[in-house]
Amino acid sequence: MNIDAEIVSRKTSWSNWAGNQRAEDVSLFRPRTEEQLQKIVRHAVASNKRVKAVGSGHSFTAIGIAEEILVDLSNYDAVVSVDKARNTVTAQAGIQLSKLNQVLHQNGLAMQNLGDIAYQTIAGAISTSTHGTGINFTGIANQVTALRMVLADSSVVDCSLDSNAELFNCARVGLGALGLISTVTLQLVPAFNLKVIEEPMRVDELLTNLDRHVSENDHFEFFWVPHTGWALTKRNNRTTDAVQPMSRLSHWYSKTLMENYAFGAVCLLGRAKPSLIPKLAKALPSSGRNEYCDASYKIFASKRIVKFYEMEYAIPREACVEALNRVRRMVSDSGFFLNFPVEVRFTAPDEIPLSTASNRESAYIAVHIYKGMNYVPYFKEVESIMNSYQGRPHWGKLHFQNAQTLAPRYPQWDVFQGVRNLVDPNRVFSNRYTEIVLGK
Ligand SMILES: Cc1cc2nc3c(=O)[nH]c(=O)nc-3n(C[C@H](O)[C@H](O)[C@H](O)COP(=O)(O)OP(=O)(O)OC[C@H]3O[C@@H](n4cnc5c(N)ncnc54)[C@H](O)[C@@H]3O)c2cc1C
């Protein structure tokens, strides 16, 4: 049904980046204005339908599946204003982080921290608690200072710590379940450069000195390579040094050929003949040491061509070594052949009710499997380890939890539920995934 000449509306299908989630036969709306967002919600309520906004479809879970009305925000992606005195930016919800980063850089500004890609939209990224690494830095949602939302009654509400604070806190990681985010205001910092050191380390030695690595580096992460005793480490530190990027050839070799095409070929081979994986894995840590320096947004985000499925758990930081060692033992005892590294990152706590780092300093352990391979047995084994640390799954990455198992893991669970009941009592913004993880 056409509710406005500028809104596309037709029966369409949709699938996410990894290709493991699909929506069929849904009505597609591509709004360009906030007024159109309101009209969509009014139309949905009047016809008793559910609404789902999607960003770039980079969630692995069914969180982004529209069941009736799909709101694609790719035409609602402008920067509304940049305030250089306060170091803030306000942008429409559908802006991709890659576009936002460019605009910020041109204005001498940058986001404080980012995840490892920048394909996500700002609203999608915050809604699932997307984060990067750095024990003194939080996830992206905690960089938000204000939101403008279209609620189920089609009203537009401004919220921040100073007004509608409870809605603001909950909607920063709202799983798309509280309303349509219209605009997002972020606290930024002056643009900065990062000095990078990438090098393999023996994993046992690395774990012995883990606290030091995490505390001494602004942004520390590592990738343990299953079937080997090696980890690939990445240390990013803020610097006033001038940029000294990798040469184009080294960049292409390391970031495009090795991390994507060669790695993709190794994954394909491993999927065809899993027993080859342990031998193939031994080639990974031989990538040597790289040292370079570049603008922060270029360092944080990388290119991801090889498709995979992922599960990621946030656990208390102090449990990291024990939990990872249990994963290592499980892998060697299980006979799984794993062609993707296990990624480990760290963040500071925040106070956002459904943030995966809510009220605790966190370590994140992420496991991946090449697209097309059966992830269930491996992910379930890892999940059962994470359960013993009150692990919180990334809302956009695969897991097998439900509202009952999740509620005790979030000290402010009831606050979120109270706000949800208030702003969306009829569950206009629900889908099957939110029914499972939040309850009906
Ligand atoms: C290759 C790859 C790398 C990744 N790297 C990281 C990483 O480093 N760190 C990390 O934490 N995660 C990472 N992720 C996960 C990713 O950041 C999240 O899944 C993120 O939510 C995806 O953003 P999106 O724009 O694609 O949102 P989608 O997946 O499209 O949507 C996610 C949620 O946001 C909601 N939403 C979107 N727009 C709105 C709106 N306007 N109003 C209300 N709700 C809205 C949707 O309804 C849905 O509930 C990665 C994923 C992939 C595929």
The ligand as a Tripos MOL2 file, in Angstrom:
@<TRIPOS>MOLECULE
LIG
   53    58     1     0     0
SMALL
NO_CHARGES

@<TRIPOS>ATOM
      1 C1         31.7450   -8.6220    9.1740 C.3       1 LIG1
      2 C2         31.1270   -8.1790   10.4690 C.ar      1 LIG1
      3 C3         31.9400   -7.5840   11.4210 C.ar      1 LIG1
      4 C4         31.3730   -7.1600   12.6420 C.ar      1 LIG1
      5 N1         32.2050   -6.5820   13.5610 N.ar      1 LIG1
      6 C5         31.6980   -6.2140   14.7640 C.ar      1 LIG1
      7 C6         32.5280   -5.6310   15.7720 C.ar      1 LIG1
      8 O1         33.7070   -5.3770   15.5640 O.2       1 LIG1
      9 N2         31.9670   -5.3640   16.9750 N.ar      1 LIG1
     10 C7         30.6710   -5.6280   17.2460 C.ar      1 LIG1
     11 O2         30.2400   -5.3960   18.3820 O.2       1 LIG1
     12 N3         29.8480   -6.1330   16.3190 N.ar      1 LIG1
     13 C8         30.3190   -6.4200   15.0780 C.ar      1 LIG1
     14 N4         29.4910   -6.9400   14.1320 N.ar      1 LIG1
     15 C9         28.0540   -6.9910   14.4120 C.3       1 LIG1
     16 C10        27.3780   -5.6950   13.9590 C.3       1 LIG1
     17 O3         28.0840   -4.5620   14.4100 O.3       1 LIG1
     18 C11        25.9650   -5.5860   14.5400 C.3       1 LIG1
     19 O4         25.2330   -6.7260   14.2340 O.3       1 LIG1
     20 C12        25.2500   -4.3150   14.0710 C.3       1 LIG1
     21 O5         24.0060   -4.2780   14.7100 O.3       1 LIG1
     22 C13        25.0050   -4.2730   12.5940 C.3       1 LIG1
     23 O6         24.5400   -2.9870   12.2230 O.3       1 LIG1
     24 P1         23.5140   -2.8630   11.0260 P.3       1 LIG1
     25 O7         23.4310   -1.4280   10.6190 O.co2     1 LIG1
     26 O8         23.8230   -3.8400    9.9790 O.co2     1 LIG1
     27 O9         22.1420   -3.2350   11.7790 O.3       1 LIG1
     28 P2         21.1040   -4.3970   11.4460 P.3       1 LIG1
     29 O10        21.7660   -5.6910   11.6220 O.co2     1 LIG1
     30 O11        20.4630   -4.1160   10.1480 O.co2     1 LIG1
     31 O12        20.0490   -4.1590   12.6180 O.3       1 LIG1
     32 C14        20.3940   -4.4250   13.9470 C.3       1 LIG1
     33 C15        19.2820   -3.9450   14.8720 C.3       1 LIG1
     34 O13        19.2080   -2.5220   14.8170 O.3       1 LIG1
     35 C16        17.8500   -2.1360   14.6700 C.3       1 LIG1
     36 N5         17.7860   -0.8600   13.9830 N.ar      1 LIG1
     37 C17        18.4210   -0.4670   12.8630 C.ar      1 LIG1
     38 N6         18.0490    0.7960   12.5630 N.ar      1 LIG1
     39 C18        17.1610    1.1900   13.5000 C.ar      1 LIG1
     40 C19        16.4380    2.3870   13.7390 C.ar      1 LIG1
     41 N7         16.5390    3.4400   12.9520 N.pl3     1 LIG1
     42 N8         15.6120    2.4270   14.7900 N.ar      1 LIG1
     43 C20        15.4790    1.3730   15.6240 C.ar      1 LIG1
     44 N9         16.1460    0.2230   15.4550 N.ar      1 LIG1
     45 C21        16.9880    0.1420   14.4000 C.ar      1 LIG1
     46 C22        17.2380   -3.2580   13.8500 C.3       1 LIG1
     47 O14        15.8340   -3.2570   13.9690 O.3       1 LIG1
     48 C23        17.8660   -4.4530   14.5060 C.3       1 LIG1
     49 O15        17.1700   -4.7280   15.6630 O.3       1 LIG1
     50 C24        29.9920   -7.3520   12.9070 C.ar      1 LIG1
     51 C25        29.1880   -7.9560   11.9330 C.ar      1 LIG1
     52 C26        29.7420   -8.3700   10.7260 C.ar      1 LIG1
     53 C27        28.8560   -9.0140    9.6890 C.3       1 LIG1
@<TRIPOS>BOND
     1     1     2 1
     2     2     3 ar
     3     2    52 ar
     4     3     4 ar
     5     4     5 ar
     6     4    50 ar
     7     5     6 ar
     8     6     7 ar
     9     6    13 1
    10     7     8 2
    11     7     9 ar
    12     9    10 ar
    13    10    11 2
    14    10    12 ar
    15    12    13 ar
    16    13    14 ar
    17    14    15 1
    18    14    50 ar
    19    15    16 1
    20    16    17 1
    21    16    18 1
    22    18    19 1
    23    18    20 1
    24    20    21 1
    25    20    22 1
    26    22    23 1
    27    23    24 1
    28    24    25 2
    29    24    26 1
    30    24    27 1
    31    27    28 1
    32    28    29 2
    33    28    30 1
    34    28    31 1
    35    31    32 1
    36    32    33 1
    37    33    34 1
    38    33    48 1
    39    34    35 1
    40    35    36 1
    41    35    46 1
    42    36    37 ar
    43    36    45 ar
    44    37    38 ar
    45    38    39 ar
    46    39    40 ar
    47    39    45 ar
    48    40    41 1
    49    40    42 ar
    50    42    43 ar
    51    43    44 ar
    52    44    45 ar
    53    46    47 1
    54    46    48 1
    55    48    49 1
    56    50    51 ar
    57    51    52 ar
    58    52    53 1
@<TRIPOS>SUBSTRUCTURE
     1 LIG1         1 GROUP 0 **** ****
